Amino acid sequence: MLIRSIKLIFLFTIVLILTNSIYSYSQALKTPLDQEILDILANEISGQIIYNNEVMLAGAPWVRERKEFTDTFYESQKIYEIARGYGIETVRLDRHTSSRTFDYPFAGEFWLIEPDKKLIARIGADAALVARGSQTADITGDLIYIPPLIPEKIEKLLSGGVRPEYEGKIALMWSHARGNAARALDTAGLRGIVSFSSRDRYLDPNQVVYGSGSYSGNNLKVGFSISWRQWSELFEDIENGKKPVVRCKTEVETFKDKFETVYAWIPGTEPDKKGVVFSAHLFEGYLKRGANDNMSGCVIQLEILRSLTKLIKEGVLPQPRRTICFVWPNEISGTYEFIKQNPDLPDKWSCNINMDMCGESLRMNNGLMTMSECPNHLPSYLDGLTASIMNYVWRTNDIVYLPDSPRGRRGGQYFPKPMMEKNGTTDAFRYFIHKATGGSDHICFNNPSVAVPAIELFTWPDQWYHADTDTPDKSDPTQMKRISFIGAATAWAAANCTDDVLTGLIDVTSEFGYSRIAEREHTQALNYIENSAPEDLQTQTNRALNLVNLALKREIGALRSIDEIHSGSADADRILNNRIEQWNLYGKLLQKQILDYSALIAKQHKVKSPKASKMTSVEKRYDKIYPSIHREIRAREFYLNRSQRYLTYLKDNPEAINKLDIGRAHTRSILNFINGKNSITEIRNHVSAETGIEIQLEKVASYIEILKAIQWVEY
């Protein structure tokens, strides 16, 4: 009997341990997708295929063939052909003309003539040698050193004419010359500038960062970029009195610009409803051809397209409910052009996943994988969803010393569910999530004229950013596999949000929101009150309430965005609405806490307790007006400051904007919150909260009236 009891206790203990282990494992790895789906994606996606494609597309910064400028660029043609080779029929290569031109150097040589004749650098071997802005030239002259120019020196040179110490010479300088500095040196008779630029001259002294300058003068025609090692050796020669003579030879041709965009899609069963769009730019100028920036993003998404298409064709995954799209354009300008040519597409996208610089080894680069969130004016489920997938990759590809950590093999420090490639690293995954930033194609989608919530995935810092050493040897097939998995899993949950996926999506969206508010706005709001002077307590309380109201609206908006992608069933509506009501109740508690805390501070200062302010008559009037981006502007024009109507208005009313005394941060934020859902009063409140600087309602209304007058917005 005793033995039987001991056995039962032992079995019960084992069951309890296993139950706790399974519970801890599932909690640590919580995502909206079933583990089976995650495993299917992880097993299919190949980081080595991604890496091989990167080598094929950006193995080295080759000089382009002339036919690319009149026919098709290598990268766009190759991406298209690879996709077709995967059996993908829903892919096209769009070409559009441009009114712009660009210069391309087909030849460039930098020679040391005296005291010894030696070739220092040349195009073909040194891709970043010829700085953008250079002309065709063949110049030989003494190499001199010119320290950084101060404004007084620039003014003196501008008015002094040709100077014998500069005439006909080539200067070793710390940076390329632009603007007044370039004009001053051109006036003085300087012929060329040799500069260096590197991300970290001690990490990689042979690196050369692509540069540019103002070299359109009568004398100053050439700018060369060389490495820190080469530059410092020449500087040493000058300082030692060797009087080097150098030759700078260039051949630069001008071409008419063009737009080439590869566009592919995985059809959904509900093609007219909102799906997902990936973006990764093929070109960032035509001279720089970087492996990480940004061929890595392109080939990572190419693998997502291949993997999902294959799994669907084989019946392993069903056809998604919503279409998953892929756009490979020129950076920013090409994305805008693609949207302009297809203005109906933004209404079919619920979110954008932009990938820029995602392939480098994190350890080698001393960097982190980062995610730039959707901005406040475009709240989306995408933030919480992507964060949950990134957390999954971290918790399964790191040794995490927490009670709920999933475990790997016994007897050592193993990753719980390693996602690695044979020829890749065995490094742990590291990531960081931060507020919305710019700098890549996601800004095109976050533009209020497009209004598609967008995130960016990218590695930072980047030790080889915009350098000729941005080559595939810095890339990591393991990292590429993980990022492709993150993108594929995120897109699959969004494009196939069945009722089984919905609950998990609501959970991760809501949890991310609670965490974000606690970390940012909640703390800041309480600080406003904590640090308030007694006489400003009411003002600071209003400021605190306004800040948390913006945060609450963002997080509730993120939940409401799920309406665009879920099944529409009664259960789905009920579950989502219940969670939104939970947030409404939380919002009331948060507002009450702020008022109660403000009352506590008021009591300590022996002043009257602040109250939540009621709307003034002016606020009530403007709370009934809802501006939106004009229907003729949406997805067709993107830059207010470049609008001919706006420029004409400023010409006819030169002081109109200045009289309003509104800063650039305010005008940009005002534009962002114009969406047909926010009243003018709400826009003023959101702008004040986001910028941290109060702005008068009448100024906001007057600025929007100007936008209405030029038909950029309508009511």
N, C-alpha and C positions, 0 to 999 in steps of 0.2 A: 504493500500500500504506500509505504514511504517512498520507495523507488518510483512508483507510478506518479506520485505527487511531484517528485523532483523532476521527472521527465516533462510533466505538464507545465511546470514553472519554467523549465528551460525552453520548451517550445514557445510558450507565451512571450518570453523575453526575446527570442529570436524574431518572432513576428513583430513585436513592438519595435525592435531595432530596425528591421527592414521597413516597417511602416514609416518610422521617423526618417529613415534615410531617403525613402521615396518622396516623402512630403518635403523634406529639405531640398532635395534635388529639384523637384518641380517648382518650388517657390523661388529658388535661386535662378532658374532658367525660364522664368515666366515670359512667354510671348503669346500673341493672339493665335499663332499657328500650332497645330498638333506636332508632336515630336516626329511623327512619321513624315510629315511634309518637310520639316527641317532636315531630316536625314536624307531624304530624296534629293533635295537641292545640294546639300553638302557633298553627296557622292557623285553627282553629275558634273558640277562645276569644276573646271580644271585650271588651276593657276599656271600650270606649265603651258597650256594652250594659249592662255592670255600672254604670257611672257614671249612665246614664240612669235605671236602676232605682233607684239611690240617691236621685236628685233626686225621683223620683216618690214614694218612701217617706219621705224625710226631707229634703225641700227646704228646710224651715224648721221651727223649733220651735213649730208651731202649737198654739193652745189646742184641746183635744179637744172634740168634740161630746158632749153629754150622753148620747145614745143609745149611744155606745161602751161606757159603763159598765154598761148593762143588756143590750146586744146583743153585738157583737163589736168588738174593737179594730181600728182602721184597718190597722195593720201586718200583723197575722196574716191578716186577710181578704184583703189585697192580695197578700201572698206566695202564699197559696193560689190566688188567681185567676190570678196570673201563671204559676204552675206549670201550672195547668189550660190556660191559653192556649197554653203550649208543647206541648200535646198529651200531657202526662204524666198518666196515669190513676192511677198508684200514689202518690197523695198524699191526705192527709186532714187535717182540722182538728179536733183534740181539745179539748174543753172540760171543765174540772172545777172544782168549787166549792172555796172555801177558807174556813176559820174566821176568817181575819184580816180587818181592815178597813184602809182607807187614806183619807187626806184629799187633796182636789184643789182648788186655788184657781182659781175661774172668773173672779175679778175681783181686781184689785189696782192701786191708784194711789198714787203718792208725789208730793205737792205741796209746793213751797215757797210759803208763804202770805205771809210777811214776810221781808225788806223789799220784795221784789217777788213778785207772784203768778206762779208758773211751774210747769208740769208737768215733773217730773224723769224719771219712769219709770212704765210701766204694763204690766200683763199684756197679752199680744197683740203688743206691740212689744218687751218686755223679759221674756223667758221665765223667767229665774232670779230675778225680783224678790222673790217671796214665798218666804221660807224655810220648809222643811218643819217642821211643828210649830206653825205659826201658827194663830190662831183667826180667826173672822169678827169684824171690829171696824171702828170708824170713830173715829180718835183724832187730835186736834189738840193740839199742845203745843210748848213751847220745845225747841229742839234744843241739847243740851249735849254736851260731850266727856267721856267717861270712859276714862281710861287702863286698861291691863290690870290686873285685880284680883289682888293678892297674897293668900295664904291668911289672913293676919291681918286684912286689910280685909274679906274675905268673912265671917269669924267675927263681926266687929264689926257688920256690916250685918244679919246673921241675927238678932242679939239686940237690935237697936236700934229696931225698929219703923219706922214711916213717917218718912222724912227729908225736910224741906222742900226741900233742894237737888235731890232726885230725884222728889218727888211730882208726878204728872201730866205728867212730861217724857218726851221721847224722846231716846235717847242715841246718839251717834256713837261706835262702838267698833271695835276692830281685828278682832274676831271675834265670832261669835254666842255667846250665853251658854247654858251647859248646866249641869246638876247643881246643886251648891251655889251656884255663881256666879249662876245664874238665880234660884234661890230667894231669895238675898240681895237681888238687885235688885227682885224682886217684893215682898218684905217692905218694902223702902225706898220703894215706891210708883211705881217706873218703869213706863211704859206700853208702850214699844217700843224696839227696837234697830235701828239702821241700820249695816250692816257692809259691808266689801268683801272680795273674795277673788279672786286671779288667779294664773295660773301664772307669768307674768312681766309685771309691771306696766309695764315699759319696752318690751317687744316689742309688747304690745297693751293700752294703758291703758284701752280701752273694753270689755274682756272682763269678763264676770261669771260666776264659778263658782257652780254650784248649791250652796246651803248648807242647814243645818238647825240648830235650837236647841230649847231647852226653853221653850215659850211657852204653857204650860197654866195659868199662875197666875191669881190674881184680878185683878191689876193688869197684869202683863207678858203681853201677848197677841199681839204682832206682832213678827216679825223680817223686815227687808228686806235684800236684797243688791243693792248698786249697784256701778258700776265704780270703779276706782281714781281715774280722772279726776274723776268726780262726787264721790266721797268726799273727795278731797283739796281740792277747791274749797269744799265745805261746811266742812271743817276750817279752811281759811284764813279763811272768813267768821267763824267762831267766834273764832279767835285775833285777828282784827282788830276784835272787839267789835261785830259787826253784829247779834248776838242773833237769829238766824233762828228763825222759827216754821214748823213743817211739819205736814202732815196725812198720816196713813197709813190707807188704807181697803182692806179685804179682804173677800172673800166666799169662804169655804172650806166645802166640803161633804164629808161622809163617805160612803164607799161600801163595800160588801162586796167583798173581793178575789176574784179568780178566776184560774184557770190556763188559758191558751190556748197550744197547741203545734201548729205545723204540722210534720207528719211525712211525708217522702217517701222513696222507695227505688227503686233500679234493681235489678230482680231478677237474681239469679245462677242459674246452672245447677245449683248445689249449695246450695240455699237453707237447709238445716239446718246447714251448716257455717259457720265463723266468717268474717265479712266485716268491713267498715269502716263506721264511723259518723262523720259530720261533725256539729259543733255550732257554733251561733252564736246569741247571745241577741237576741231581738227587743225585750225590755223590761228596763230597769234603773230600776224605778220608772216611773210613768206621766207624770210631769211632764217629766223630761229626755228629749228626743228628739234624740239625736246622730247626725250623718251618719257620722262615723268610728266612734264608740262608741255602738252597734255595728251600725248599718245596713250599714256597709262589709263586715263579715264575713258578714252575711246575704246580701247581693246577690252577693258573690263566690262563695259556695257555690251560690246559685241559678243562676249561670252555669255552674258545674261540672255541676250537674244537667242543665241545658239542653244543654250541649255533648256530654256523654257519651251522653245519651239520643238525640240527633240522629245522632251518629256510629254508634251501634249500630243504630238503625232503618234507616239508609241502607246498612248492611253494611260500612262503612269499618272499624269495630271489631267484634269478635265479642261475643256476650253474655258478660259476665265469669263466671268460675267462682263467685265469691262475691258476695253482695248488698252494694251500697253504699247506706248510709242517710244521711238528712239530718234533723236535729232543730233546729227554731227555737222556743225556749221563752222564758219569763221567766228572767232570769239566776239560775243556781244553784237557787233554790227551785223554779222550773219544771222544770228538768232533773231534779231529784230526784223531783218529782211524776210526771213522765213515766215515769221508771224504775220508780217504785212502782206505777204503773198497768199497767206492762208488765214484770213481774219476770223473765220468761223471755228477754227480749231481750239482756241482758248476756252470756249464754252463747253468743250468736250474733255477737258482736263480738270481733275480735282486737285492735282498736285504735281510738282516737278522735283525730280531728284537730279541735281547737277553734280557731276564728278570732275574735279580739277586737281591733278597732282595726287593720285591715290596709290601709286605703285611702288614707291621707294621703300627700302628696308628701314624700319623705324629705328633700329639700333644703330645702323651705319649713319643714318641721317640725324641722330640725336633728336628725333621728333616724335610727335604724337599724331594719331589719326584724329582729326577734329570734325565736328559737325556744326555748321552755322544754321541756327534755327530759322523758322519762318518769322517774319517781322510782326510786330504788334497789330498792324492794320490788316494782316491776312492770317488770322489764327487758323490752325489746322491740326487734325489728328496726326499729321505726318511727324511732328516733333516727338510725341510720345511713342508712336509706333517704331520709328527708326531707333530711338533711344533703347527700346526694349530689345531689339535685335542686336544692337551694338553691345548691350550688357550681356546678352546670351553668348556672344563670341568671346567677350572678356572672361566671363565666368567659366567657360569651357576651355579656354586657352590661356590659363594662368593658374598659379598655385595661390589660392586665396584662403587666408587663415581666418575663416569665420565659421561659426557653428553650422550654418546652412550651406556651406560650400560643398558642391558636388565633388566626388572623389574619383581619381583615376585608378591606375593599377596599384596593387598593394606593394608595400616594401620600398617606396621611393617617392620622389617628388615628380609626379607625372601630371600632365594636363588631363582633366576629366574626359573631354571628348575632343582630342586634338584635331585641328583643321590645318594640316600642313602639307607641303609638297616635298617630294623626294629631293629635288634640287633647290628647294627654298630653305629659309631659316627655320630654326626651332624656337624662335623668340616668342615671348608672351605678347599678347595683344594689349595695346595701350590706347586710350581714347579720351577726348575731352569735348564737352558740348558747351557752346557759348551763344550769346545773343547774335542776331542777324548782322551779317557784314556784307560788303560789296566785293567788287574785284573780279567777278566771273559771270558766267551766263545766267546764274540764278537771279541776278538783278533784273534781267529782262522779264522774267515771269512775275517777280514781285513788283514790277512797275505797275502803278494804278491803272494804266491804260490796258494792261493785260490781265492783272489781278488773278494770277494762279499762284497759290502758296508754294514757296520753293525753299529747299534746303541745299546746302553745299557740303559735300564730303571732300576733304583735302588734308594733305600732310603738311604740318608746320612745326618748327621751322624747316626750311628746305635749304640745305647747304649748297645745292647746285642750281638754285633758282635762276632762270634766265641766263644760264651759263653754257659755254660750249662743251662743258663736261657733264651736261644732263644727258647721259647715255644709259643704255640698258644694264650696264654692269652695276648700277646703283639700285636696280629694281629687285624685288623679292617675290618670286612666285607664290610663296605662302601668304604674304600680305595681299597680293592680287586676288587670290582665291577667297580670302576672308571678306574683302570689300565687295567682290562680285556676289558672294553669298548674302551679305547685308542688303545690297541693292535688290537682288532677286526676291529675297524673303519679304522685304518691305513692300515691293511692288505687288507681289502675289497676294498679300493680305489685303492691300487696298483695292486691287482689281477683282478679287474674288471674295468679297466680304459677305459670305453666307452667314446665316444666323449662328452657326457654330463658331465662326470667327468673331462675330460681333461683340459678344460679352468680353472676350479678352481684349479686343481693341478699345472698348469703352474703359476697361480697367487701366490699361497702360496709359491711355490719354489722360484719364483723371489723375492717376498717381503722379505722372510727370507734372501736371498742373499744380497739384498741391505742393510738390517739392519746389517747383520754380517760384511760386508765390512766397513760400516760406523763406527761401534763400534771398529773394530780391525785394519785391515791393512791400511785403509785410514788415520786414525789418526796417526798411527805409522809412516807411510811414510812421512807425513808432519813434524812429530817430528824429523826425521832424518835430514831434511833440516833445520828446525828451530834451532836445536842445533849443527849444523855443524860449524867447524872452517873454516875460509875463504879458506885456502889451501886445505881443504878436501871436498869442496862443490861439485865438479864434482863427486867424489867417492860416497858421500852420496846421490846425485841425482840419480846416477845409482842404488844404493841400494834401494832407494824409488821406482823407476820405476819397479825394479825386484820384489819387494814385492807386489805391486798392480797387476802386471802381473800374479803372482801366484794366487792371490785372484780372479782375473777376470777369469782365466782359471778354477778355482774350481767352481765358480758360473755358468759359461756357461756349464761346464761339468755336473753340477747337472741338468740343463735343458735338456742337450743332453741325459742324462740317461733315460728320459721319453720316448725316442725313443724305448727303450726295451720293454715297456709295453703298449703303446697306440695302437689304432685300426689299424693304418697304412693307414687310409683314406686320400684322398687328402686334405680335410679340416683340419685334424689333423696335417698333415705335414706343411700346410701353417701357422696355428696358432702358432705352436711351432717354426718354422723358423723365423717368424716375431718377436717373443719375443727374440730369440737369437740375431737377428740383432739389436734389441733395446739395448741389452747388449753390442754388439760390438760398437755401437755409444756411449754408456755411457763410455766404456773403453777409447775411444779416448778423450772424455772430461776430464776424470780423469787423463790421462797422460798429457794432455795439462795443467791442473791445476797445476800439480806438476812442470812442466817445467816453467810455468809462476811464480809460487811462488818462485822457485829457482832463477829465474831472478831477482825477487824483492830483495831477500836476497843478491844476488851478487851485485846488485846496491848499497845496503846499505854498503856492505863491500868494494865496489870499486874494484871488481874483475870481470873477464870475466864471462858472463852468461854461465852456463853449457848447453850442448846439449845432446840429446839422442844418446848414443854411437852406432856406427855401428859394425857389426860383424867383428872380426879379421879373418885372413885366417885360423888360427887354429880352431876357433869357427865354421867357415863354414865347415871345414873338418869333425868335429865331429857332426855337425848338420845333417849329411847324414847317420849316423849310429844309428839304432834303436834296442837296446837290449830288449829281452823279457825273461821271465822265461822259461827255457828249457822244452820242451814238456814232457820229462821223469821225470821232477821234479814236474811240476804242479799237485797239489792235491795229491801228493804222498810223498814228503818230505817237511818239514816245518821249520826246524832249520838248518841254514847254519853251525853254530858252532858245530853241532852234526854230520854233514855229514862226512862219512869216507873218501870221496874223498878230502874234504877240510882239514881234519886233516892230511891226508897223504901228501898233498901239503905243509902244514905248517911244517911238519917234515922234508921234503926234502928241503924246502926253509924257514928256521926259521926266517930270517930277512925281508922277502918279504913285509909283512904288516907293520912292524915297520918302514921300510925305507920310506913308503908313508906318515907317520906321519898324519894319518887320525883318528880322534876320533870316539868313539862308536856311538855318536849321528849322525855323518855324514854317517858312513857305514850303519847304520839302515835306515836312510832316503834315501840313494842311492838305497838300495834294494827295498824299498817301491815304488819308482818311476819307477822301471824297469817294463814296462808293454807292450812293443812293440809299444806304441804310442808316447812315449817321446824319443827324440834323446838324445845322450850323453850330448850335449850342454844344452838342456832343463833340463836334470836331474841335471846338475851342478847348473843351475840357481834356480831351485826349491829347491834344498837342501840348498843352501846359504840363500834363502829367508825364508825357514821354520825354520832352526836352528838359524838364525840371525848371523851366523858366515861364512864369505866368505871362499870358498875353491877353490883351483886352478883346472882348467879344466883338466890338464894333470894328476893330482892325481886321479880324478874321473875316467878318461879313463883307467888309469893303474889298478885301483881296479877292474873295470868291466872286463878288460882283464884277470885278475886272475880268476874271476867267470866264464868267458868263457872257460878258460883253463881246469877247473875242470867240465865243462859241467853243471854248475848251470844256466847259461844263454846262449842264442844263439842270433845271429844277424839276 
